[in-house]
Amino acid sequence: MRPRVAARGSLDDRLIDLDIRKFAHVSNVRCSLPLKRRKILKFGRCRRTVRHLGRGGGIGRRSGLKIRRWQHLGGSSPPPGTTLICDPMLPPMKYCSNCGSLVGRTVPADDNRERWVCNHCDTTHYQNPLIVVGCVVEQEGRILLCKRAIEPRYGFWTVPAGFMELGESLADGAARETLEEACAKIEIGHMFASIDVIHAGQVHMFFTGKLKGGFGAGDESLETQLFSEADIPWDDLAFRSGRFALQKYFEDRGCNNGVHIHELR
């Protein structure tokens, strides 16, 4: 999986996923723009200063945003009993993709948590978790791994995986990432692992797969190699989600035992 900007400095395992989050706000734009607007409420107690983790902000081709304008319903406060959530994990953003004006953090009238809202046109930018898809590819009992040629975790090993694209299924995305990172065509099997990476705002989903033909190093890989279970470089794996997927894959021993659920915070 490839962020748009390289990470800086050395990172521990927890910070790796946080570092990926820097780039989450520039992925997967989804827009729905009804004609009318809804009045936006601005609660002072919910406005907080954001420490920008990445450079700039804003949105782009890969931004995890749903952009909507709501019908004006009036009112000056949320319904009684509404719990307001000031979200410290809200990815940084500066400008509205609808009109280019500055945005601010506030709680929309029909919501209970902070969102980025345009100060000029009142467009609300909804930022949602991103989906990462990957595949544990096997050939004659050995697993295909890629040594990363990009940050974060340059030089560490990983199963082929990356951000899902618009217009593809989960399985299609896993096969595409394998082709891009390992130059390998595969026969996709079943989904067997789902990891909620809470602090990164992501969900990582892994499939089984069988290698069909050869393999090589794609643009994002220094090298690719087949490893037996005994030779897996556990201490040099890039991400905890990939480690969990490999562990469960070996535990299943080729059987479909459903989807293993895990959570990382």
C-alpha positions as CSV (number, residue, x, y, z in Angstrom):
1,M,0.0,0.0,0.0
2,R,1.5,3.3,-1.1
3,P,1.0,6.7,0.6
4,R,1.3,9.7,-1.7
5,V,4.1,11.3,0.4
6,A,7.0,9.5,2.0
7,A,7.2,9.2,5.7
8,R,10.0,10.9,7.6
9,G,12.2,9.5,10.3
10,S,12.1,6.1,12.1
11,L,8.8,4.8,13.3
12,D,7.8,2.2,15.9
13,D,5.1,-0.4,15.1
14,R,2.2,1.7,16.5
15,L,3.3,4.9,14.7
16,I,3.4,3.1,11.4
17,D,-0.3,2.9,11.1
18,L,-0.6,6.4,12.4
19,D,1.8,7.5,9.7
20,I,-0.4,5.9,7.0
21,R,-3.2,8.0,8.5
22,K,-1.5,11.2,7.4
23,F,-2.3,10.3,3.8
24,A,-5.8,8.9,4.4
25,H,-7.4,12.3,3.9
26,V,-6.3,12.2,0.2
27,S,-8.1,9.0,-0.8
28,N,-11.4,7.9,-2.2
29,V,-13.7,11.0,-2.8
30,R,-17.4,10.2,-2.8
31,C,-19.7,13.1,-3.4
32,S,-23.4,13.7,-3.1
33,L,-24.5,17.2,-3.5
34,P,-28.3,17.9,-3.1
35,L,-29.3,21.4,-4.1
36,K,-30.3,22.9,-0.8
37,R,-28.2,23.5,2.3
38,R,-28.9,22.8,5.9
39,K,-28.1,25.4,8.6
40,I,-24.8,24.5,10.4
41,L,-24.6,24.8,14.1
42,K,-21.2,25.9,15.6
43,F,-20.6,24.8,19.2
44,G,-17.7,26.5,20.7
45,R,-17.0,23.7,23.2
46,C,-16.5,21.3,20.3
47,R,-14.1,23.4,18.3
48,R,-10.5,22.3,18.9
49,T,-7.1,23.2,17.5
50,V,-5.9,20.4,15.2
51,R,-2.2,19.4,15.2
52,H,-1.7,18.8,11.5
53,L,0.0,15.5,11.0
54,G,0.6,15.9,7.3
55,R,1.5,18.8,5.0
56,G,-1.3,20.9,3.6
57,G,-4.5,19.1,4.1
58,G,-7.5,19.4,1.7
59,I,-8.7,16.5,-0.4
60,G,-7.9,14.8,-3.6
61,R,-8.3,11.7,-5.7
62,R,-7.9,9.3,-2.8
63,S,-9.6,11.2,0.0
64,G,-12.2,9.1,2.2
65,L,-14.7,11.9,2.0
66,K,-18.4,12.0,1.4
67,I,-19.4,15.6,0.5
68,R,-23.0,16.6,1.0
69,R,-25.2,19.7,1.2
70,W,-28.2,19.3,3.4
71,Q,-31.6,20.7,3.1
72,H,-32.3,23.6,5.4
73,L,-34.3,22.4,8.4
74,G,-33.8,25.3,10.7
75,G,-33.4,24.9,14.5
76,S,-30.5,26.1,16.7
77,S,-29.6,23.0,18.7
78,P,-29.4,19.2,18.4
79,P,-32.2,17.0,19.7
80,P,-32.4,16.5,23.5
81,G,-30.1,13.8,24.7
82,T,-27.7,14.1,21.8
83,T,-24.1,13.3,22.8
84,L,-21.6,15.6,21.0
85,I,-18.4,13.9,20.0
86,C,-15.2,16.0,19.6
87,D,-13.2,13.7,17.5
88,P,-9.4,13.9,18.1
89,M,-8.7,11.6,15.2
90,L,-10.3,13.9,12.6
91,P,-7.8,14.0,9.7
92,P,-6.5,17.5,8.8
93,M,-8.1,19.5,6.1
94,K,-7.8,23.2,5.0
95,Y,-10.0,23.9,2.0
96,C,-13.4,23.0,0.7
97,S,-13.5,20.9,-2.5
98,N,-16.8,22.5,-3.5
99,C,-15.8,26.2,-3.5
100,G,-12.1,26.3,-2.4
101,S,-12.8,28.3,0.8
102,L,-11.4,27.5,4.2
103,V,-13.1,24.9,6.3
104,G,-13.5,24.7,10.1
105,R,-14.4,22.1,12.6
106,T,-17.9,22.1,13.9
107,V,-20.9,19.9,14.6
108,P,-23.6,19.9,11.8
109,A,-27.2,20.3,12.9
110,D,-28.2,16.7,12.3
111,D,-25.0,15.2,13.7
112,N,-23.4,14.4,17.0
113,R,-19.7,14.7,16.1
114,E,-17.3,17.3,14.7
115,R,-16.9,17.4,10.9
116,W,-15.0,19.8,8.5
117,V,-17.6,22.3,7.3
118,C,-16.9,25.0,4.7
119,N,-17.1,28.5,6.2
120,H,-18.5,29.9,2.9
121,C,-20.9,27.4,1.3
122,D,-21.6,25.2,4.4
123,T,-20.6,21.9,2.6
124,T,-20.0,19.2,5.2
125,H,-17.1,16.9,4.5
126,Y,-17.6,13.4,5.9
127,Q,-14.4,11.5,6.4
128,N,-14.8,7.7,6.8
129,P,-12.4,4.7,7.3
130,L,-10.5,3.5,4.3
131,I,-10.4,-0.2,3.1
132,V,-7.1,-1.9,2.6
133,V,-7.2,-5.3,0.8
134,G,-4.4,-7.9,0.6
135,C,-3.7,-11.5,-0.2
136,V,-1.7,-14.3,1.3
137,V,-0.5,-16.0,-1.8
138,E,0.7,-19.6,-1.7
139,Q,2.6,-21.9,-4.0
140,E,3.4,-25.4,-3.0
141,G,3.3,-24.6,0.7
142,R,5.4,-21.4,0.4
143,I,4.1,-17.8,0.9
144,L,4.8,-14.9,-1.4
145,L,6.2,-11.8,0.4
146,C,7.3,-8.4,-0.9
147,K,10.1,-6.3,0.5
148,R,8.9,-2.7,0.5
149,A,10.6,-0.1,-1.7
150,I,8.6,2.8,-0.2
151,E,7.9,4.4,3.2
152,P,6.5,3.7,5.6
153,R,8.6,0.6,6.6
154,Y,11.0,0.7,3.7
155,G,13.0,-2.6,3.5
156,F,10.5,-4.6,5.6
157,W,8.5,-7.6,4.3
158,T,4.8,-7.6,3.7
159,V,2.0,-9.6,2.0
160,P,0.8,-7.8,-1.1
161,A,-1.8,-5.3,0.0
162,G,-3.0,-1.7,-0.6
163,F,-5.9,0.7,-0.7
164,M,-9.0,-0.4,-2.5
165,E,-9.9,1.6,-5.6
166,L,-13.3,2.8,-6.8
167,G,-15.0,0.5,-9.2
168,E,-13.6,-2.8,-7.9
169,S,-14.7,-5.5,-5.5
170,L,-12.7,-6.5,-2.4
171,A,-11.4,-9.6,-4.3
172,D,-10.5,-7.5,-7.4
173,G,-8.5,-5.1,-5.3
174,A,-6.6,-7.9,-3.6
175,A,-5.7,-9.4,-7.0
176,R,-4.7,-6.0,-8.4
177,E,-2.4,-5.2,-5.5
178,T,-0.7,-8.6,-5.9
179,L,-0.2,-7.9,-9.6
180,E,1.2,-4.4,-8.9
181,E,3.5,-5.2,-6.1
182,A,4.6,-8.8,-7.0
183,C,3.9,-8.9,-10.8
184,A,1.9,-12.1,-10.0
185,K,-1.4,-13.4,-11.3
186,I,-3.3,-15.3,-8.8
187,E,-6.4,-17.4,-8.2
188,I,-8.3,-15.6,-5.4
189,G,-9.8,-17.8,-2.7
190,H,-11.9,-16.8,0.3
191,M,-11.6,-13.9,2.7
192,F,-10.2,-15.1,6.0
193,A,-9.1,-12.1,8.0
194,S,-10.5,-8.6,8.9
195,I,-8.5,-6.2,11.1
196,D,-10.0,-2.9,12.4
197,V,-7.0,-0.5,12.6
198,I,-8.8,2.0,14.7
199,H,-6.1,4.6,15.2
200,A,-5.4,4.7,11.5
201,G,-9.0,5.0,10.4
202,Q,-8.7,1.8,8.3
203,V,-10.0,-1.7,7.9
204,H,-7.6,-4.3,6.5
205,M,-9.1,-7.4,4.8
206,F,-7.2,-10.4,3.5
207,F,-7.9,-13.2,1.1
208,T,-6.2,-16.5,0.3
209,G,-4.8,-17.0,-3.1
210,K,-2.9,-19.4,-5.3
211,L,0.0,-18.3,-7.5
212,K,-0.5,-18.9,-11.2
213,G,2.9,-18.6,-12.9
214,G,5.8,-16.5,-12.1
215,F,6.3,-13.4,-10.0
216,G,8.7,-10.4,-9.7
217,A,9.3,-7.1,-8.0
218,G,6.8,-4.3,-8.9
219,D,7.5,-0.6,-8.6
220,E,6.7,-0.6,-4.8
221,S,8.9,-3.7,-4.0
222,L,12.7,-4.1,-3.7
223,E,12.3,-7.9,-4.2
224,T,9.8,-10.7,-3.8
225,Q,10.4,-14.1,-2.5
226,L,8.6,-17.4,-1.5
227,F,9.0,-18.4,2.1
228,S,8.2,-21.6,3.9
229,E,6.4,-21.2,7.2
230,A,9.6,-21.9,9.1
231,D,11.4,-19.2,7.1
232,I,8.9,-16.3,7.4
233,P,10.9,-13.2,8.6
234,W,8.6,-12.5,11.5
235,D,10.9,-9.9,13.1
236,D,11.1,-8.0,9.8
237,L,7.4,-7.8,8.9
238,A,6.2,-4.3,8.1
239,F,2.7,-4.3,9.7
240,R,0.9,-5.9,12.5
241,S,-2.2,-6.6,10.4
242,G,-0.1,-8.6,8.0
243,R,1.4,-10.5,10.8
244,F,-2.0,-11.4,12.1
245,A,-3.1,-12.5,8.6
246,L,-0.1,-14.8,8.2
247,Q,-0.6,-16.3,11.7
248,K,-4.3,-17.1,11.0
249,Y,-3.5,-18.4,7.5
250,F,-1.1,-21.0,9.0
251,E,-3.5,-21.9,11.8
252,D,-6.3,-22.6,9.2
253,R,-4.1,-25.1,7.3
254,G,-5.9,-24.6,4.1
255,C,-9.4,-24.9,5.6
256,N,-12.1,-22.2,5.4
257,N,-12.8,-21.4,9.0
258,G,-14.6,-18.2,8.3
259,V,-13.3,-14.7,8.8
260,H,-10.9,-14.1,11.8
261,I,-11.7,-10.7,13.4
262,H,-9.0,-8.6,15.1
263,E,-8.7,-5.0,16.3
264,L,-5.6,-2.8,16.5
265,R,-5.6,0.5,18.4
